[in-house]
Amino acid sequence: MTGKNQWVTPHDDKWAVKGAGNLKATKLFDNKDDAMTFAKQIAKNQHSELIGQDKHGRINLKNSYGNDPYPPKDKD
């Protein structure tokens, strides 16, 4: 079973970590790197996705820590 995808999104002059569908942020951060580190840990624990946005709200990163429907293929 997977948890909620974790979003890192701009929030005024800060960065918010939110579970998908949540209205309130789980936590606010002064910088994006700290928010990404926090969200990555939640996504790993919940076997979900981490989705990052740039300061304009456009998705610029997606990482899966769960059941990835399109896992990378090894080239070995």
C-alpha positions as CSV (number, residue, x, y, z in Angstrom):
1,M,0.0,0.0,0.0
2,T,1.3,3.4,-0.9
3,G,0.8,6.7,0.9
4,K,0.1,10.2,-0.5
5,N,2.4,11.7,-3.0
6,Q,4.5,14.5,-1.5
7,W,4.6,17.9,-3.2
8,V,7.2,20.6,-2.8
9,T,5.6,23.8,-3.9
10,P,6.1,27.6,-3.5
11,H,4.2,29.2,-0.7
12,D,4.5,32.9,-0.5
13,D,8.2,33.5,0.2
14,K,8.7,29.9,1.6
15,W,8.5,26.3,0.3
16,A,5.7,24.0,1.4
17,V,5.6,20.2,1.7
18,K,2.1,18.9,1.2
19,G,0.6,15.5,0.9
20,A,-1.5,15.2,-2.3
21,G,-5.0,16.5,-1.8
22,N,-4.2,18.2,1.5
23,L,-5.2,21.8,1.9
24,K,-2.7,22.6,4.6
25,A,1.1,22.2,4.3
26,T,2.7,19.5,6.4
27,K,5.6,21.9,7.0
28,L,7.0,25.1,5.6
29,F,10.7,25.8,4.9
30,D,12.8,28.9,4.1
31,N,14.6,27.1,1.2
32,K,13.7,24.5,-1.3
33,D,16.6,22.1,-0.5
34,D,15.4,21.6,3.0
35,A,11.8,21.1,1.8
36,M,13.0,18.5,-0.7
37,T,15.0,16.6,1.9
38,F,12.0,16.5,4.2
39,A,9.5,15.5,1.5
40,K,11.9,12.8,0.2
41,Q,12.0,11.1,3.6
42,I,8.2,11.1,3.8
43,A,7.9,9.7,0.2
44,K,10.4,7.0,1.0
45,N,8.6,6.0,4.2
46,Q,5.2,6.0,2.5
47,H,6.4,4.4,-0.8
48,S,5.0,7.2,-2.8
49,E,6.1,9.9,-5.3
50,L,8.0,13.1,-4.7
51,I,6.9,15.9,-7.0
52,G,8.8,19.2,-7.0
53,Q,7.7,22.5,-8.5
54,D,9.8,25.5,-9.5
55,K,9.0,29.0,-8.1
56,H,6.4,29.5,-10.8
57,G,4.5,26.4,-9.9
58,R,5.7,24.2,-12.8
59,I,6.6,20.6,-12.1
60,N,10.4,20.2,-12.5
61,L,11.1,17.0,-10.7
62,K,9.4,13.6,-10.1
63,N,10.9,10.7,-8.2
64,S,9.1,7.5,-7.3
65,Y,9.9,5.7,-4.0
66,G,7.2,3.1,-4.3
67,N,5.7,0.9,-7.0
68,D,6.9,2.7,-10.0
69,P,4.7,1.8,-13.0
70,Y,7.6,2.6,-15.3
71,P,10.8,1.5,-13.5
72,P,14.1,2.2,-15.2
73,K,15.6,-0.5,-17.3
74,D,19.1,-1.7,-16.4
75,K,21.5,-1.4,-19.3
76,D,23.8,-4.2,-18.0
